[in-house]
Structures are given as C-alpha cells and as structure tokens.
Amino acid sequence: MTEKERMLSGKLYQVDAALRKEDMRKWKLTQQINHSTDPEEVKALFRELLGSIGEDFWIQPDFYCDYGSHIHIGKHFYANYGCVMLDGGGITIGDHVFLAPRVSIYTAAHPIDAGVRNSELEYCKPVKIGSSVWIGGNTVINPGVTIGDNVVIGSGSVVTRDIPSGVIAVGNPCQVLREITVEDKAYWEGLAGEYAREMGPESRG
C-alpha cells in the first residue's frame, strides 16, 4: 500500500513525497482563495480544491484544509469565517449544512505513545455529517465522528462521539441535550409564516 492508501484506510502512515505534492497543491489553491476579492473566482477555486461540492454554496474565506480532495459536500452549503477541515481521512457532508465561524473538523490523529508519535507516524479516521445540520461557532469535531440528519450542535462544543439524528447537542464533551420536537417545528414555521406575510411573496425568493 502507498502512504496515501494507508492514510485513507485508517492505518498508520507517514507523509511522503506524493502527499507533500498534494499538500503544496492545497497551499496554492487556498492562498488564492483567501486573497481573492472575486466571489466567482473563489467558487471556481473551491470546485478545483475540493473532491466534490453541490450547487448553491458559499465558503467564507479564510479557509484551511490538509488536502481538500478528500472533502465531499452536498448542495446548499455555507461555512462562515475561519473554517478548518483536516481531511486526510475523508470528510463527507450532506445537503443544507451550515457552519458558524471557526468550526474545525479533524480527521487527523496521532498515537498516544510518545515514542511512536515522535517517529512521525500518524493516522486518520473519517468524519461524516448528515443533511440539514447547523453547527455553532468554535465547535471542534474530532476524528471518527458521525453526525446524523436534522441536528443542531451548540457553539463551543467538542464532539468526541457520534450524534444521532433529530437532536440538539452541546458541551465539552458534546452530549445530546434534547430531541428536536414537533413543537419546535410548529413554532419556527409560525415565525416563518409571519415573516412571509409581513414581507410579501417576494420574501420566499
């Protein structure tokens, strides 16, 4: 197996010349992204950088990642300032996902044993995020975590284990606070209806 194949399969690996080449590609593209003032250029550069991304997206510079090519994102995605995605193990994100400022998603990890760690061996575990998810600012998502659909993660959370669908979760370590209920749906749909009535038909775009 190559070092990249070992990395993607979750085995111990070392960064070799081939991975450094991918890293340099990332540096070039993220530097262009983070210094551009042309939104269309930024979107085109993200499509070149990332493994895939759906329609109707915006990622607010500055943005940082390990490689970019192992990030796969669905449609209608938004990430605010300072997003970090360490994607060596692969990051998969569904549709209608919103990230607040300074959300960090980590797939990279290092051995607990100092001797092995000092030899520069490392490993990765993939992160998966479902659809219709909102993640609050300064949240950290750790390697190997899966987050379900229709989830709200409170700001400042450190997500160390899987989060099921249909819940609000918060804290360090992040834990389920409660389920998202039909009462929540009715309340927010009521406010959305009020907005539509006050602002007129054009408010729905």
Sequence and secondary structure as in RCSB ss.txt:
>XXXX:A:sequence
MTEKERMLSGKLYQVDAALRKEDMRKWKLTQQINHSTDPEEVKALFRELLGSIGEDFWIQPDFYCDYGSHIHIGK
HFYANYGCVMLDGGGITIGDHVFLAPRVSIYTAAHPIDAGVRNSELEYCKPVKIGSSVWIGGNTVINPGVTIGDN
VVIGSGSVVTRDIPSGVIAVGNPCQVLREITVEDKAYWEGLAGEYAREMGPESRG
>XXXX:A:secstr
  HHHHHHHT  B   HHHHHHHHHHHHHHHHHHH   HHHHHHHHHHHSSEE SSEEE S EEES STTEEE S
SEEE TTEEEE TT EEE SSEEE TT EEE EE  SSHHHHHTT BEE  EEE SSEEE TT EE TT EE SS
EEE TT EE S B SSEEEETTTTEEEEE  HHHHHHHHHHHHHHHHHH GGGG 
